[in-house]
Amino acid sequence: MPPYPTLGMTRTTQQEGFGDAFLLAVAGVAGCATSLRRPDDDSIDWTLSCRLPLRPKLDVQMKTTTTTDENGDTIQYPLKVKNYNDLIITNILVPRILVLVLLPPRIEEWLTASPTELILRRCGYWTSLRGRPTSDNEYTVTVAIPRANMFTVEALRGMMAQINEGGAP
């Protein structure tokens, strides 16, 4: 038996759960409320909100991957065309971002817990696809996510402040 049996869950579902846990941890520490979006028919998994004066909101499409090139200033990610075309929309009230959580290839390395710490391995990166051209690709569009755009507590607080001032990330 593997060290971490799946208990019947697919690897993709496990990755999705881990990505959601990562987002919830960052949002919680940042002071943002989270709302799970179901059904996900508009390429939005989560809506984040906070109690700044204008009550800004941010829609998030979550993705996870264990396959990345460790080199370069960007992470190349093949996003489904439907998700891409939903995330490029400009005439919307709530800004949208893509968050990609990188995971170690071995599930045993994803998480470590002890009485003094909880470690979620690797991290997430975000990008806005707002205003990019539509794609006629059949299956995927490869998007470049800047490694400088780590999805951190500080980054999320900054995005919320920017939205509160009428901007978008």
C-alpha positions, -999 to +999 in steps of 0.1 A: +000+000+000+013+035-008+023+057+021-008+079+014-036+058+000-061+078-021-091+063-003-108+062-037-102+098-047-087+106-081-054+124-082-070+153-100-096+157-072-068+155-046-049+183-064-081+204-066-087+200-028-051+210-021-054+241-043-086+251-026-069+247+009-040+269-003-064+296-014-084+294+018-053+297+039-041+328+021-075+344+021-081+337+057-048+352+068-054+382+045-088+388+061-109+379+031-142+360+031-145+332+006-175+319-013-173+287-033-189+291-067-211+262-078-217+254-104-185+265-120-201+274-153-183+307-158-147+296-150-150+310-114-142+286-085-141+312-057-152+347-050-131+366-024-144+397-006-134+419+022-147+447+044-129+477+029-152+507+023-165+497-011-166+459-002-144+448-031-147+413-046-123+392-067-133+361-087-107+333-089-102+304-112-081+278-094-057+254-111-030+231-099-001+213-116+028+191-107+045+196-140+065+228-144+097+240-158+118+253-129+136+279-150+126+312-164+106+342-153+072+327-162+053+295-158+038+282-190+004+266-183-020+251-208-054+265-199-086+251-214-099+274-241-133+278-224-115+290-191-093+313-211-122+329-230-142+333-198-112+350-180-104+376-207-137+394-204-134+431-197-169+443-193-176+428-159-181+443-124-159+418-105-122+414-116-111+378-124-077+362-119-062+328-125-043+312-096-020+283-104-007+263-074+025+243-081+027+210-063+056+186-059+052+155-081+050+132-051+019+136-031+038+126+000+056+159-002+026+182-005+019+186+032+037+182+065+021+188+099+036+189+134+026+204+167+044+236+158+039+241+120+018+232+090+037+232+057+020+233+024+047+227-002+053+249-032+032+280-038+007+297-060+010+323-087-016+346-101-023+364-133-050+385-149-060+376-184-083+405-187-083+421-222-063+394-240-075+384-274-100+356-278-086+323-289-098+300-317-076+271-304-095+239-301-084+227-267-059+249-248-042+283-247-008+284-231-006+313-207+025+327-192+022+334-155+049+356-140+069+340-112+070+375-097+032+372-091+033+349-061-002+346-046+006+357-010-013+374+018+004+407+008-004+403-028-041+395-021-044+425+003-028+447-024-053+435-051-082+441-028-070+477-020-066+483-058-101+470-065-115+491-036-100+522-054-117+513-087-089+494-103-083+458-113-054+435-107 
